[in-house]
Amino acid sequence: MKITFIGAAHEVTGSCTLIEACGRRILVDCGMEQGVDLYENTPLPIQPSDIDCVFLTHAHIDHSGKLPLLSARGFCGKIYATEATQRLCGIMLMDSAHIQEQEAKWRTKKSLRSGGKEFVPLYTTLDAERSLKLFYGCSYGREYKIYDGISIRFIDAGHLLGSASIEIKITENGLTRTLLFSGDIGNIDRPLIRDPQKPEGADIVVIESTYGTRVHPERRDYKGQLARICQETLDRGGNLVIPSFAVGRTQELLFLFREIKEEGLIKGHDGFPVWVDSPLSVAATNIYDGGMEDYYDDETLALLAQGRNVLKFPDLKLSVSTDDSRAINFDTEPKVIISSSGMCEAGRIRHHLKHNLWRPENTILFVGYQAEGTLGRKLINGADEVKLFGEIIHVNARIEQMDGISGHADRNMLLSWLGNIKKPPMRIFVNHGADEVTDIFAQAVKAVLGFEASAPYSGTSYDLASLECLAEGNKTKHAAAEVSIKKPGRVSPVFERLMGAGRRLLTVIEHNRGGANKDLAKFADQIDALASKWDR
């Protein structure tokens, strides 16, 4: 039995891992890279037609986005996922395929005008439709026998409707190994969905580390933050523009806006409109709104039992057509505009930014993770201007972030999730995190929990029986990616000094290992207080 890491190794997106056991070849996730592609990923060592099945943790494109490409290249096995993930992929993969086709069409038109070549989409809507026929819906908690010697169980990861950590039990040649893939582990106390379910045991764990070096502030008042920012923007006569992930985050925002309106938290702007401008967001909201009781938390179920609609309210306006979308920016009434994509890399949000970024009365509010190299990250980092549709747009609007609303567990939550495993696993593999973050979090796992941990690179392969490393991964970086990360806009020498101070702090923390608990607790309190003061 063997494991090979393909994607999201020392990178935040593009999750993909190959397991070979019992004569079978299985992928866990098959995601698309988003933002900066830092490392040269090792290609799949086998043909897609030789893959027997896929285990899918959740519907986000960085975990599911290459399934249509896999299908187009010959894969015809089953894709095992929760029923909610299956339904969400039904809209998300079709949307992704449409974007691929539109992008290829636009690039071809531009290329042919200058005597260039025709561009072919990564995959088509037909490829997406073909892949959707391969899904097999599963429930949380039930054990599914997939092949002789291989069974799986999905547990609630609390990250997205239907998101799961996947427990894989493999028995080969009389030896049994239990693997646990965390998927993306969710934050706690979020609207609609339950907190992550903690695992009980595993021999080998593959865990994400998106926020592996960060600690969320004390649970912030999401509703209060959102109401304050909305009130200030409407008072200035401006629009509140929210780039939001179409699936998950948009629905959480609608839950909060419903409460804000019901409780009358916005003064002097009765009936202010809230636009959801994204066909994908509208379709996802309809999925969340129908028959998903098995995935909701107790608070949401109680509201539903009262006959309440948790996501819809007066003055909510859903925009699907392009004409409706264009009309939003010609309407002078102050409003809220929620549109995708969440990192501002594609979709209608880019049109709304073009029309709203240059106006000082407006606010652009970020409510999710922004990967390196994305337009969203550039705006958060303080860009004075950005280029949209070939036009330079000055950034005069206020740029804000909501504290603590992340859909990802932070460092302490990840460690707590792992720490629930009573018998120390044989090995922890850390992936799905920024380059240095994966290594730092692996060190934290060793220091705090005493578990053996490492962060593999793409192409790293292990024998699951002996844990012998069979192949070292590829540490070659794309030259363009290095430039993008090392030379971001407006990084001053003082900021570089601040980064150096942060690295020194980690060294000081390590030097205090083994110190008295009283002193360590005082040190931790001082760091937390400093972080809370400067967290933006």
N, C-alpha and C positions, 0 to 999 in steps of 0.2 A: 504494500500500500504506500502511496506516494502523494505528496502535495507540491504544487508548483504555483508560485505567486506570479500573476501576469499584470494586473492593473491595480491602481491605488496603492502602489508600493512606494513609500516616501513621497506620495502625492495625495491630494485630497479627493480626487474624483476618478472615475473610470474603473470601478470595482470589478475584479474578475480573478477567480482562483480556480485552478484545475486540480481535481482529485482523481487519482487512478487507483482502483481497488476492485477485487473480486471480478477481474476481467472487464470492468466498466470504466468509462471516462465521463466524468461529471463536472460541470461548471457550477460554481457558486457565484451568481450574479454575472452580468455581461453588460457593463455600463459604458457610457460615453464620457470621454474626458471633456471638462469644461474649464475655461480660463487658461492659464499658462500650462503648457505641456513641458514640464521640467526635464524629465528623464526619457531616454529612448526605450520605450517598452519592448520587452521581448515578445515576438509574435507567438500565437498559439503554436505549440509544437506538434499539433495534430490537425487534420482537416476537420472543418465543421461537421461534415457528414459522418465523422467517426465519433462524435460526441453523442453519448447515449441519452442524457437528459440535463436539465438545468434546474438548480434550486435557487429561487429568487427571493431575496429578503424583503424588498418593497419596490414601489412603482417609480420612485424618482429616477430621472433619466440617467444620472451618473451611476445607477445600478442596473437599469433595464434597457438603456437607450440603444444598445447594439444588437438586441435580440432580432430585429428585422434583418439586419445585415447577416447575422449568423444563419437565419433561415434562408436568405437569398443565396447563400454559398453552400447550401446542402444540408443543413441541420434539419432533422424532421422528428426528433424525439419529443418527450413531454417537458413542459415547463411547469414545475410545481411551485405554487404560491398560495397565499391565503385568498379567499374569495374576494375580499375587498381589494387586494392588490390586483387580482385578475380584472375586476371591473374598472379600476383606475387606469391600468395599462391599456384597456380598450380605447380610452380617449387620448392618453398621453403618447402612446407610440404612433397613433394615427396623426396626431398633431406634429410630432417630431418628423415624421415622414413628409408631411406637407411642407414643413420648413425646409427640409433637405431639397425638395423639388423646386420650391420657390427660389432658394438660394442658387441652385444650379442654373435655373432659368435666367436669373438676373446676371450671374457671372458670365454665362454664355453670350448673352446679348452684348454685354460690355466688351467681352473678348473678341467677338466676331467683328465688332466695329473697328477694332484696331488690327485686324488680320490674324487674330489668335485662334485658339482651338475651342471646341465645344466642351462644356463641363458636364459630367455625369453625376447625378445625386448619389450620396452614400448609399441610400436605399429609397424605395418608392412606397407609396401608399399600398400598392399591391403586395409588396414584401411585408409590410406591417400587418396587413390583413391575414396573410399566410401565417405569420408568427402567432397571431392571436388565436388561431385555431388549435394551437399546440398547448394552450394553458390547461392545467388541471387544478381546480380550486380545492383548497384544504382549510381545515379549521384549526384554531389554537388548541394545544394540549393533547391532541390525538396522535398516536403513533401510526405512521404509514410505512408499510413494508414496500420498498421500491423494487429491489432485486433480492435474490438470495444473498444473505449476508449484509444487506444495506437497508437501514430504516431511518426515517427522519421524524422530527417533531418540531412544530412551530410554537414559539412562545412570544408573547406580546412585547415588542421593543419600545412601544410608547413614543415613536418618532413621527408617525404618519398613520392615517387610517389604514389598518391592515398590515402595518410594518411588523417584521418579525426577526427575532434571533432564531437561528436554525441549529438544532441539535442533530448530528449525524452519527449513527452507530454503525460501525463497520466490523464485521467478523470475517477474518481470512486466515486460513491455515491454523485454526484453533486459537488465534489471538484476537481480542476485541479491543478496539479503540473507539472512544467517544470524542468526536470533534464538536466544537461549538463555535459558530460564526455569529458574532454579535449583530451584524448589520449595523445600521445607524441607531444608536441608543438615544432615546428621547430625554428631553428636559422634564422636570416634574411640575405638577400643579398647573398644567396648561388647559385651555378650554377644550371641550369636546371629548378628548381621548384619555385613556387611562395612563397612569404612570408605568414606566417600564417594569416588567416582571423580572425578578432576579433569578439567575440560574442556580441550580443545586449542585451540579458537579460536571466535570468534563476532564478528559486526559489532556486535550490540546485545545487551546482557545485562540481564535483569530479575532482581535478586537480593534474597533475603530479608534481614532485619536484626534478627531476634528478639533476638539477643544481640549486636547490633552495637556496643555500648559496654562489653561485659563480657568479661573474660578468665577462663576457668575456672581454678581452682587446678590445680597439678600433678596429674596423674592420681591421684585418690585411690583408696584401697583400698575399693571398693564393698562387697565381701564383708565386710571387717573392720568397716566402719562399721555395716552392717546387723546383723552378729552382736553388736556391742557394745550397740547400742540395744535389740535384742531381749533380750539377756541381762539388762540393767538393768531392763527392764520386767517380765520374767517373775520376776525376783528380788523385785520389789515386790508380786508377786501380781496384776499388772495385765494388761490387753490391749494389744497393739500394733496400732493401727488405721492402715491405710495407704490414704488416698485415692489411687487410681491410675487412669490412663487404661487402659481395658479392652483396648485393642489396642496392643501394643508394650511399654509399660512393665510391665504385669502379667506378661507372658511373661519379661521380663528378670528380674523379681523372683523368679519361680519357678525360673529357672536358678540364681540366687544362693542361694536357700533350699535347693535340691537339694545344692549344693556345701557349704553350711553343715552340713547334716545328715550328708552323707557323711563330712565331715572332723571331725565331733564338736566343732564350735566352740562350741556352747551347752552349758554344764555344769550338771548338776543338774536338768535338765528334759527328760529323755529322752522322746521321743514327743510333744513339744508339737505341737498341731494348727495347721496353716496352712489357713485357710479362704479360698477364692475365692468371694465372694458377689456374683455378677453373671452373669446368663444370657449377656450379651454377651461377658464375659471368658472364660467357659467355652467358648462357641462359637469365639472367636478362638483360644484355646489349642488346640482341636482342629484348626483350620486350620494353625496353626504346626506342629503335631505330625504333619501328614500330607502328604507329597509336596512339600515346599518346599525340597528340597535345592539347587535352582538359586539360592536367595537367601541361603543360610547362609554364614558365614565358615568358614575352614579348621579352626579349633578345634572348632566344632560338627560339621562333617562328619567329623572324626576320631572324635569320640565316637559318632556314629551308626554309623560303620564297625565299631565295637566292639560294636554291638548295644545301646548304652546309650539309655535314654530321657532326653532332656536337660531335660524340663519336669515330669516327674512323679516322685513319691517317696512313701515310706510317710508316713502321717499327713497327706497332702494331702487336703482335703475340698472338694468342688465343690458349691456351692449354686445350684440353679436355681429351685426353687419358692419361693413366698413363705412357706410354712410352715417350710421349712428356714431361710430367712433370719431369721424371727422367733425361731426356736429358738436361734440363735447367741447372742442377747443375754440369754437366760435360762439359759445354761450358765455356771456359775461357774468352770470351769477356765480358767486363764490361757491365752491363745491369740493367734495372729496373725490379723487380719481384713484381707483385701485386697478393696476394693470400689470401684466407680465411682459417680459420675464423679470424674475426677482433680482438678477444681477445686471439687468439693463443691456444684455448682449444681443437681444433679438426681440421681435414682437412689437406690439403697439406702444409699449412704454417709451420707446425711443422717440416716437412722434410727440408724445406728451411732454417729454423732456425738452424737445426742440421748441415747443410752444411756451413752456413754463420756466425753464432754467434762467432765462435772462431777466425775469421780472422779480424785483426785490420783495414784493408783497407775498410771493408764493413760498411754499415750503416743500422740499423733497424729503420724505421720511423713509429711512431704510429700516426694515423690520426683519432682516435675515442676513445670513453669512454672505460675504462678498469675497469671492476668490481672487487671488493675485492675478493681475492682468485684465480684469474685467472693468467695464465702464463704471459700475457701481463702486468698486474699490478706489478708482481714480477720484471720484467725487468725494468719497469719505476722506481720502487722503488730502483733500484741499485743492484740487485742480481749479485754476482760474478760468480755464476755458476747455471745451471739449469739441470734438468734431462729430457732427451728426448729419448723415446724408450729404456729405461733401461740403457742409457749411460749418464754419467756426461759430460756436455758441458761447457767449460769456456766461459765467456762473455768478449770477447776482442773487438767486433765491437762497433762502436759508437751507442748510443741509443738516438734518437731524437724524439721530438713531434712537430706537427704543431700547432701553436697558433691559437685559435679562429675558427677552422674549425668544431667545434662540430655541430652535427645535432640537438642538443637540445637547446631550449631557456634558457637563464640564468635567474637569480633572477629578474632582472629589467624587462626583457621581459615578464616573467610570471606575474609579478605584473601589467604591462601595459595591458596585455591580459585580466586579471581579471578586471582591472580598467575601461575597456571600457563598462562594465555593469553599466548602469545608476542607476537603482533602486537596492539598496543593497539586495543581495540574503539572504534568510533565514539562510543558512549555507553553508560554504565551507568545503569540506572534502579533506584533502591532502594525497595523496598516491604516489606510484612509486618513492620513494626516499630512500636514506640511512637512517638508524635508527634515528640518531639525526637530520638529515636534515629535515625530515618531520615535526618534532616538531618546529624547528627553523623557517621554512618557514611559518608554520601556525601562529606563533607569528608575523612574518613580515606582513602577510595579515591583522591581527588585527591592528598592529601599523600604517601601511601605508595607508590602505584602510578603516579601521574601520569595516570590515566585520567579522562576527563571524566565526571562523575557528577552526578545530581540526584535528588531525591525528589519524584515527582509526587503531586498530590492527586487525589481522585476526580473524574473528568470530564476530566482532562488528556489531550490528544490530540496525537499527533505524526505527521507524514508520515515514513514509514520510509525513503523515498528521499533526501529532502533534510534530514531531522531538523528541519524547521521545526515550531515549536509551533503547532498549529492551534486549540487551545482551552485556556484556563487552567482549572485545576481548581477545585472548590468548597472554599473554606476556612472555610465556616460551621460552627460547632460547635453541637451540641445543648446548650442551656442546662443541662439536668439533668446531662449528662455532665461539664460543666465543674465543677459544684458537687461531684460525686462525686469527681473527681480532685483538685480543689484543697483539699477539706476532708475528708480521710480521718480515720478514728477515731484518736484519741490522738496527733496530730501536735503536738509541742511547739515552742515558739520555738527551742529548742536544735537540734531536728532541722532546722528551716528554715535555721538558721545552718550546719549541716553540709552541706545541699544547696547553699547559696551557696558554701561552701568548695570543694565538688566542681566547681562551674561555674568558679570562679576557677582551679582546677588545670588545667582544659582550656585556659583562656586562656594560662596560663603555658607549657603544653606547646607551644601554637601559637607563642608568642614565641621558643621555642628551636629552631624549624625552621631548618635550615642550620647548626646548631652542630656542634662537633667530635664525631665518632663516639664517642670515648672518654667525653666528658662526657654525651652522650645515653644511652649504655649504662649509665653509673652512675646517671643520673636514672631510667631505666626500672627498674633493679634496686631502687632505693629505693621506687618506687611499687608494684612487685610485692610487695615484702616487707610494705609497709603494708597492701596489699589482702589478702594471705594472713592477716595477723594479725586483721583485722576481718571477714573474710568469714564469714557465718553461714549 
